[in-house]
Amino acid sequence: MLVRIGSRGSRLALTQAEQAGAALRRPGIELAFVPMTTAGDRDRTSSFGQIGERGVFVKEIEEALLAGRIDVAVHSAKDMTSTDTDGLVVGAYLARDDPRDALVGADMLRPGMRIGTASVRRRAQLLAAEPTISVEPLRGNVETRIRKGRERRLDAIVLAACGLDRLGLSAEIGLRLEPEVMLPEAAQGALALQVRAGEAELVAHADDAETRRRVEAERQCVAIVGAGCLAPVAAHHDGTTLHALIAAEDGSWVERRTGDDPVALAEQLVAYAQ
């Protein structure tokens, strides 16, 4: 049986697709990898808000899955919309890697630093932690952002630790930012294996139940808050408690909530922001 695995074409995305393939390999299964280009890949200069809402790195892959051109889509789960696309389901989450954000180029946050990131979630929390920081937009794949950060002589950039780890670039990390300082994006560190509705058995054996429990609570919370890419919202389940926040883009206020119920937590955040 041939299983066609679709993913973005960056080195990180292909590494993640190979990771998914390793989890799916069984006797009688032949794998074919299908790299694809998304709107987020084609436009590396515009802000995410100018390109479109959350999902700019998954839409074309989902369309290929719905059309039957691929059988499994591998996504960084944080790139997905907060609710499942009609006709598609996440059949498996692989065991989660480090969900934290990482500081590259420095080993601590200092006053007056110039830090590169395109994420409004990261920007809001950086400014809340140290208002004198200058946050500069920075887009591209992992290697491109590291290179651009050096070329522009930025003091540091912020990237997902899991991406650096998967690419063998852990030595670039100066500091892994604890959730108390930088609450991660919902589902960060997890890989989602998406399939057509009714075909979950194709990947179900690769599903990590604990990762699913945590990630789905995070996604549910963010979905209720109604966050798109430009909304400084974050959610992270540490295994015991769900932590969530909403913030002003300029970091002038950050409201955190913790609890067990993602619905109640989201409603508290929405009420605060109104």
N, C-alpha and C positions, 0 to 999 in steps of 0.2 A: 504493500500500500504506500503510495506516494503522498507525503504531507508537505505542502508548500508553506513556508514560513515567511511572512512579510514583515519588514521593518524599515526604518529609515536607513539611509546609506552611509551615515557617518561611521568612523571607526568605532566609536563607543556603541552606537546602535547595533552594528554588526557583531561586536563582541557580546552584547547582550543577547542577540539572536542566537549566537553559538551557545551561550549559556542555557537558553531555553531549549535548544536542540538537544543538548546533552541530557536534559531532564526528560525529554520526550522519546529518546531512542529506546526502541524495544525490538525484539525479533520480528521480522516481517514489515518493519516501518522503514521506508526510505525517505530521507529529508532533502528538500530543495530550498535554498534560500533566495528570496526575491527582494533585493533592495529597492526602495522607492524614495521619491522626493516629495516633500510636503510644502505647503505654503510658507511655513516657518523656516524651512531650509532655503527656499528660493530667495526670500527677502531677508537679508541679514543686517539691514541698516534701519528699517522702520521699527518703531516700537510695536510691542505685541498688540496694543490697542488699535494701531493703525492697520495692522494686517487683519485682525479679527479677534474674536473673543477666545477664551480658553479652548484648546483643542486644535490649535493651528499646526501642531506636530503630529496629529493623528487622523485628520479627516480623510485625506486621500487613501490612507491605509485601510480605514474602515470601509470606504467605498469599494476598494478592491476585494475586501472580505465579503461584503454583501453581494457583489457581482460574481463571486465564485472564482476569482482569479488567484486567490490564495486561500488557504485553509485555516491558518492560525496567524494572528497579528501579535507581534511582541512590542509592547509599549513600556516606556518608563511610566509607571502608574500615575505619577504626579502630573504628567502631560495630558491625561485624559480629562474629559468633562466630568463633572461631579456625579452625573447620573448616566446610566447605561444608554447607549444609542439603540433606538428601536431595531429589533431584529438581531441584536448582538448581545453577548454576555461575556463576562470575565469567567472563563472556565477554570482558571488556575492563577494563583499568585505564587511565585517562587519565594522561598524563604528570604526574608528581608535582609538587606545589607545595611550598613551604617546609614541611618536617616539624617544625620547631622549635616549642617553646612560647614564649610571649611574656609579658613583664611589662607590664601596663597600669597606669599611675598612678605609676610610679617607674622610674628608669633604672639601678638597682642593688639588690641585696639588702643590707639593713642590719639590724643587731641590733635586736630588739624590734619589728619590723614586724608589723602585722596584715594578713594576706594571705588573700584569698578564693578558694576552689576546692572543688569537690565530689569531686575526683579523689584517691583514696588514693595513686596513683602519684606525683602531684605533691606531695602532702602529705609523703610519706616522704622525697622527695628535697630538698624545701625544708628540712625539719627536720634532715636530714643535713648540709646546707650551712651552716645557721645555727640551732642548737638553741633560740635565744631567740625565734625567730619564733612568732607565734600564728597558726595556720591556722584559718580560720573557714569553715563550709560555705556554699556559694553556688551556686545552680542557676538555670536559665533559659536562654533563647537569648542570643546574643552581646550584643545591645543591652540586654536586661534585666539581664544580669550587670554590664555597664558602669554602668548606671543605679543598680543596687542597691549596687554598690561605692562610688559617690559618696554615695548617701544614708546609708550606714552609716559613712561616713568611714573606709573601709579605706585603708591605705597603698598597696595594690596588689591586683590580681587577676591570675590566670594564665589565659590562653586560648591556643588553637592559633593560631599566626601565620597559617596559611593561611586560616582563617575570616575574620580581620580583613582580610587582603589581598583576598579575594574580595568582601567587602562594601564595599571602598573606605575602610576604616577604619585603614589602615596608620599614619596619623598618631597614633593612640591608643597605639601601641607605644612604650614607653620603652626596652625592652631585649629583643632576641631571645636567648633562653637557649640557649647552645651545648650540644650533647649531653654534653659533659664535665661540665656542671653539672646538666642536666635531660635525661635520656635520654627521647626521645619514646615515646609509645604506639606499639605495633606498627601499621604501615600509616598512621600519621598523615600527612596531606598528600596522600593518594591518594584518588581517586574510583573506586569500583567500579561497573561496569555488570553487573548480575546478570540472568541469563535462565534459562529452563527448560533442563534437560539436553537436548542434541541440537539446540538452537537458537542456539548460539554464533555461527554465521555472521551472525546479525542485527547483531552489534556488533563482530565480530572485526577489522574494518578500523580501528577506533578504538583498538585495544590498543597500549600502549607496552611493548615487550618488556623494556626495562631496569627500568621501574617494576615490572612483574610479577615479574622476577627478585628484586628486593630485597624487595618486599612479601611475596611468598610465603615467603621465607626467614624473615622476621620472624614471620609468622602461624604457620608451622610450629613455630618455637621456642616461642612462647607457648602453642600448643596442647598441646605435650608437657609443658610445665611445669604445665598444667592450670589456668591462671589464669582466674578470673572477674573481674567488675568490681571486687570488693573486694580483689583480690590486688595488692600493689604489685610488679608485674612490668612490664618494659619491654623492647623490642627495636628496634634500628635498624640498618639496613645502609647504610653510607656509600658504597657502590659498590665498595669493596675488601674491607671486613671487616664481619662481623656483630658488633654489640655488644649485650649483654643484661645485665639485672640483676634481682635479686630483693632485697626489702628488708623490714624491719620497718615496720609502719605508723607507728610513732613516730620513725622515722629513726635508731633507736639502732644499727642496722647496715645496711649496703648492700653487697651482694656483686656485683661486676661480672665478666663474662667476655667475652673476645673470641675470634673464630675464624672458620673458614670453614664448618663443618658445624653447621647448626641443631640437629640431633639431639644431637650430642655436647655442644654448648653447653648445651642444655636439661637434659640429664642431669647435667651438672656443677652447675647451679644447684639442681636438685632434691636432689642429694646433699648440697649445702652446707646447705640449709634443713632437712633432716631431723635 
